[in-house]
Amino acid sequence: MTAPDPTAADPPRIAVVGAGLAGLMCARTLADQGLVVRVFERSRGLGGRCGTRRDGPWAFDHGAQYFTSRDPRLAASMDDWRARGVVARWEGTVIIRERGGARSASTEPSATDRWVAVPGMGALAHDLARDLDVQRTTEIAAIVRDAGGWRVVAQDGGTHGRFDAVLVAIPPAQAHALLAPHAPALAQSAAAAVMRPTWATMLVLPSRPAVAWDAAFVNDDAILSWICRDCSKPGRAPDGAETWVLHATHAWSAARLDADRETIAAAMTTAFAAVVGETVAPIHAAAHRWGYAAADPGGLDASLFDPSLGLGAAGDWCSSARIEGALVSGMDLAQRVRMSLVATL
Ligand SMILES: Cc1cc2nc3c(=O)[nH]c(=O)nc-3n(C[C@H](O)[C@H](O)[C@H](O)COP(=O)(O)OP(=O)(O)OC[C@H]3O[C@@H](n4cnc5c(N)ncnc54)[C@H](O)[C@@H]3O)c2cc1C
């Protein structure tokens, strides 16, 4: 890799694969340091598992629900996001249901502030991506190297580059496939991480069920693991729609990966009705399958990077299986890239 020189005719160029929070945080950090960064994202939307799903007039946080901010490395970003209204504190009443009763989640020793992006979780990705060069609907299928540097090859055969470094911020199985031909050690680290699936169901109800809480960690049910009154979060449902999101347990989801969405939505709605103790007749119900929902990190060191190759990886699977982990991993990788560039000065 070569050192960055903003005045050079051909400054170093970095490709980031994946516009989830890890990839965007990495790209944002590098771009803010004056590097030329291009992001490639498979989907139309941004944010990956921390996105906003729109169904007709309704919007849902169908993936990540909220985030915590305990890591001091995120403090400056949090101050900025709060000041600009990108994130806000969610004051919803959250309970934990166990066999034999329920208790408040806010009295737990681990209780902490819960933060959400506004008006939906996808807003955080959109803020990070502002003024970045993001090429959407471009799934990267391979990385190739020639004398001029790295190129990335899209699923449709299109080739992009050249780049001085390629950083993959995608789930570990896909990261493994891209890295293995060039960086077996990095690929092996990616192979150690495991991802588990989650079915989500989004509901619009005619009225609020008669429960005194906004969300529940459900530890006493074979189907549901999380229930959230999505419209209780700041900036949601300006029309007053009663929007709810249900998440299924990993075990129940894994056993039904190929089930049709209607069957899943119906089963999860029935389980929800049993939890709230009343009949539920949704105006709208839709299920979404997260094939790679929850990471079981393989004990990695926040990010992976080989400075001699200019190849790296970031994601919650490198760090901790949450938004904080993804953001810190992206920052960490950007820092390592930056340090390797400085070292060549
Ligand atoms: C149901 C669910 C509930 C969750 N709840 C919470 C929560 O309440 N709090 C919390 O902190 N975390 C939660 N999480 C976890 C959180 O969403 C993740 O930790 C975080 O969003 C991971 O970000 P990431 O950038 O590492 O990965 P991702 O969000 O998976 O981003 C990867 C991106 O890469 C793209 N991509 C993949 N392959 C390619 C390719 N070949 N080419 C180009 N692009 C590609 C994908 O489309 C995606 O946009 C939840 C996740 C799920 C699914």
The ligand as an ORCA input file, in Angstrom:
! r2SCAN-3c Opt
* xyz 0 1
  C     -33.204     -9.737     14.038
  C     -32.009     -8.986     14.545
  C     -32.094     -8.281     15.755
  C     -30.978     -7.573     16.219
  N     -31.123     -6.813     17.353
  C     -30.086     -6.040     17.756
  C     -30.252     -5.117     18.822
  O     -31.337     -4.947     19.355
  N     -29.158     -4.392     19.221
  C     -27.942     -4.514     18.604
  O     -26.997     -3.824     19.003
  N     -27.771     -5.361     17.568
  C     -28.812     -6.103     17.128
  N     -28.679     -6.940     16.050
  C     -27.329     -7.110     15.497
  C     -26.924     -5.927     14.601
  O     -27.923     -5.690     13.657
  C     -25.608     -6.291     13.930
  O     -24.651     -6.603     14.933
  C     -25.030     -5.190     13.044
  O     -26.028     -4.514     12.334
  C     -24.017     -5.869     12.108
  O     -23.474     -4.935     11.199
  P     -22.403     -5.422     10.131
  O     -22.050     -4.248      9.323
  O     -21.327     -6.164     10.835
  O     -23.136     -6.527      9.221
  P     -24.406     -6.412      8.278
  O     -25.414     -5.510      8.850
  O     -24.814     -7.830      8.013
  O     -23.855     -5.741      6.943
  C     -23.268     -6.466      5.892
  C     -23.661     -5.810      4.566
  O     -22.929     -6.430      3.520
  C     -23.796     -6.637      2.416
  N     -23.201     -7.729      1.642
  C     -23.121     -9.046      1.977
  N     -22.437     -9.729      1.027
  C     -22.072     -8.811      0.088
  C     -21.322     -8.904     -1.118
  N     -20.816    -10.073     -1.554
  N     -21.144     -7.779     -1.854
  C     -21.639     -6.579     -1.431
  N     -22.358     -6.439     -0.286
  C     -22.563     -7.559      0.471
  C     -25.136     -6.951      3.048
  O     -26.197     -6.714      2.144
  C     -25.135     -5.973      4.227
  O     -25.672     -4.717      3.881
  C     -29.765     -7.606     15.515
  C     -29.701     -8.292     14.296
  C     -30.810     -8.961     13.803
  C     -30.745     -9.624     12.456
*
